[in-house]
Amino acid sequence: MTFCLGIKTKQGIVGLSDTRITSGNETTSSKKVYTVNRNKHSFFIMTSGLRSVRDKAITYFSEVIARQDDSFTKLYQAVNEFGNQVKVVAKEDKSYLEEAGFNFNLFSIIGGQLEDDVEPKLYLLYPQGNWIEIRKGTPFVIIGNTGFGHPVLKRSLHYDDSLEYALKCAFLAFDATRISANDVDFPIDTVVLKNGEYFTQERRFEQKELEHVSAFWNNRLKNAIEELPSEVLNNAFEKLELSDKGF
């Protein structure tokens, strides 16, 4: 499993990915983010699913980028082409994978801004090669292990929030997933793309760098629970008279 998250705000896009690779009883770390930065032309791809499928699709797509990247002037065009390469890999490998008991399950988050895009765009690409655009109504998308981080984002994140705030939310969503699932872990890779800058900034963080943030959040949660106004809930501890039980 994996954890990849993309967030779209009024200021730009934030992305976060774990690096845990699980194969049977073995765990390793590997980058799950592919980035292109050129003049007025920047985007990234984060993926979840079988590593072999991801590597093959990215390799095929890299060759397309080398030949005709200049022909893409809007991000959806690059997304369409990556979807085409995913379909090629599906045609080549899907039936063999399914015979071996594996699912063709490559999901991708693609974010960026090309010269004719008025603002950075964020897309979710499905294994079938079709996609949806992530908009401000629900300004985030998670692929991989989605269940634990989703509540954090739904409670705290809005389209009008700053990129700095969005990155904090992204980390807390990852941290909630990390402590709940053994197939998601550090190091993490982040990407930040600001409106009109056409440059995706990448950064890797090790666990030691962010342990204090996790500890701070855990302590704040405990304190918040202690301070929770719970007078009504305390009635659960009171003994009821027999008459109150309906006897």
Secondary structure by P-SEA (a helix, b strand, c coil): cbbbbbbbcccbbbbbbbbccccccbbbbbbcbbbbbcccccbbbbbbccaaaaaaaaaaaaaaaaccccccccaaaaaaaaaaaaaaaaaccaaaaaaaccccbbbbbbbbcccccccbbbbbbccccbbbbbccccccccccccccaaaaaaacccccccaaaaaaaaaaaaaaaaaccccccccbbbbbbcccccbbbbbbbcccccaaaaaaaaaaaaaaaaacccccccccccccccccccc
